[in-house]
Amino acid sequence: MKPCTKQNKTAIFLLILGILFLILGVYQGGYRDAFQKAIRVCLECIGIG
């Protein structure tokens, strides 16, 4: 088994931080805002909205 290098530790830390922020965003309802904006953009491009 290889020893953990500083680069590996940094990558693992960033991965955990990203997952934490993703969970926090879902908990706060940020996905709803992004989904509504995506729908609005699609409808404007098609010409329905």
FIKOLZA-1660 file (N, C-alpha, C; in steps of 0.1 Angstrom, whole numbers, plus 5000, padded with zeros to 4 digits):
% residues 49
   i   px   py   pz ch aa at
   1 5008 4988 5000  A  M  N
   1 5000 5000 5000  A  M CA
   1 5009 5012 5000  A  M  C
   2 5006 5022 4991  A  K  N
   2 5014 5034 4990  A  K CA
   2 5011 5044 5002  A  K  C
   3 5021 5051 5006  A  P  N
   3 5018 5061 5016  A  P CA
   3 5011 5073 5010  A  P  C
   4 5003 5079 5018  A  C  N
   4 4995 5091 5014  A  C CA
   4 5005 5103 5011  A  C  C
   5 5004 5108 5000  A  T  N
   5 5012 5120 4997  A  T CA
   5 5004 5132 4999  A  T  C
   6 5010 5144 4999  A  K  N
   6 5003 5156 5002  A  K CA
   6 4993 5159 4991  A  K  C
   7 4996 5155 4978  A  Q  N
   7 4987 5157 4967  A  Q CA
   7 4974 5148 4969  A  Q  C
   8 4976 5136 4974  A  N  N
   8 4965 5127 4976  A  N CA
   8 4956 5132 4988  A  N  C
   9 4962 5137 4998  A  K  N
   9 4955 5142 5009  A  K CA
   9 4947 5155 5005  A  K  C
  10 4953 5163 4997  A  T  N
  10 4945 5175 4992  A  T CA
  10 4934 5171 4983  A  T  C
  11 4935 5161 4974  A  A  N
  11 4925 5156 4966  A  A CA
  11 4913 5150 4974  A  A  C
  12 4917 5143 4984  A  I  N
  12 4906 5137 4993  A  I CA
  12 4899 5148 5000  A  I  C
  13 4906 5157 5005  A  F  N
  13 4900 5169 5013  A  F CA
  13 4890 5176 5003  A  F  C
  14 4894 5179 4991  A  L  N
  14 4886 5186 4982  A  L CA
  14 4873 5178 4978  A  L  C
  15 4875 5165 4977  A  L  N
  15 4864 5156 4974  A  L CA
  15 4854 5157 4985  A  L  C
  16 4858 5155 4997  A  I  N
  16 4849 5156 5009  A  I CA
  16 4843 5169 5010  A  I  C
  17 4850 5180 5008  A  L  N
  17 4845 5194 5008  A  L CA
  17 4834 5195 4998  A  L  C
  18 4836 5190 4985  A  G  N
  18 4826 5192 4975  A  G CA
  18 4814 5184 4978  A  G  C
  19 4815 5172 4983  A  I  N
  19 4803 5164 4987  A  I CA
  19 4796 5171 4998  A  I  C
  20 4803 5177 5008  A  L  N
  20 4796 5184 5019  A  L CA
  20 4788 5196 5013  A  L  C
  21 4794 5204 5004  A  F  N
  21 4787 5215 4998  A  F CA
  21 4775 5211 4990  A  F  C
  22 4776 5200 4983  A  L  N
  22 4765 5194 4975  A  L CA
  22 4753 5191 4984  A  L  C
  23 4756 5184 4995  A  I  N
  23 4746 5180 5005  A  I CA
  23 4740 5193 5011  A  I  C
  24 4748 5203 5015  A  L  N
  24 4743 5215 5020  A  L CA
  24 4734 5222 5011  A  L  C
  25 4737 5223 4998  A  G  N
  25 4729 5229 4988  A  G CA
  25 4716 5222 4986  A  G  C
  26 4716 5209 4986  A  V  N
  26 4703 5202 4985  A  V CA
  26 4695 5204 4997  A  V  C
  27 4701 5204 5009  A  Y  N
  27 4693 5207 5021  A  Y CA
  27 4687 5220 5021  A  Y  C
  28 4693 5230 5015  A  Q  N
  28 4688 5244 5015  A  Q CA
  28 4678 5246 5004  A  Q  C
  29 4677 5237 4995  A  G  N
  29 4667 5238 4984  A  G CA
  29 4673 5245 4972  A  G  C
  30 4686 5246 4970  A  G  N
  30 4692 5252 4959  A  G CA
  30 4689 5246 4946  A  G  C
  31 4686 5233 4946  A  Y  N
  31 4683 5226 4933  A  Y CA
  31 4670 5231 4927  A  Y  C
  32 4661 5236 4935  A  R  N
  32 4648 5241 4930  A  R CA
  32 4651 5253 4922  A  R  C
  33 4659 5262 4926  A  D  N
  33 4662 5274 4919  A  D CA
  33 4669 5271 4906  A  D  C
  34 4679 5262 4906  A  A  N
  34 4686 5258 4893  A  A CA
  34 4676 5252 4884  A  A  C
  35 4667 5243 4889  A  F  N
  35 4658 5236 4880  A  F CA
  35 4648 5246 4874  A  F  C
  36 4643 5256 4882  A  Q  N
  36 4634 5266 4876  A  Q CA
  36 4640 5274 4866  A  Q  C
  37 4653 5278 4868  A  K  N
  37 4660 5286 4858  A  K CA
  37 4662 5278 4845  A  K  C
  38 4665 5266 4847  A  A  N
  38 4668 5257 4835  A  A CA
  38 4655 5256 4827  A  A  C
  39 4644 5254 4833  A  I  N
  39 4631 5253 4826  A  I CA
  39 4628 5266 4819  A  I  C
  40 4630 5277 4826  A  R  N
  40 4627 5290 4820  A  R CA
  40 4636 5293 4807  A  R  C
  41 4649 5289 4808  A  V  N
  41 4658 5291 4796  A  V CA
  41 4653 5282 4785  A  V  C
  42 4649 5269 4788  A  C  N
  42 4645 5260 4777  A  C CA
  42 4632 5266 4771  A  C  C
  43 4623 5270 4779  A  L  N
  43 4610 5275 4773  A  L CA
  43 4613 5288 4765  A  L  C
  44 4622 5296 4769  A  E  N
  44 4625 5308 4761  A  E CA
  44 4632 5305 4747  A  E  C
  45 4640 5294 4748  A  C  N
  45 4647 5290 4735  A  C CA
  45 4637 5284 4725  A  C  C
  46 4628 5277 4730  A  I  N
  46 4618 5270 4722  A  I CA
  46 4608 5281 4717  A  I  C
  47 4606 5291 4725  A  G  N
  47 4597 5302 4721  A  G CA
  47 4583 5300 4727  A  G  C
  48 4582 5291 4737  A  I  N
  48 4568 5290 4743  A  I CA
  48 4566 5300 4754  A  I  C
  49 4577 5303 4762  A  G  N
  49 4576 5312 4773  A  G CA
  49 4578 5326 4769  A  G  C
% end
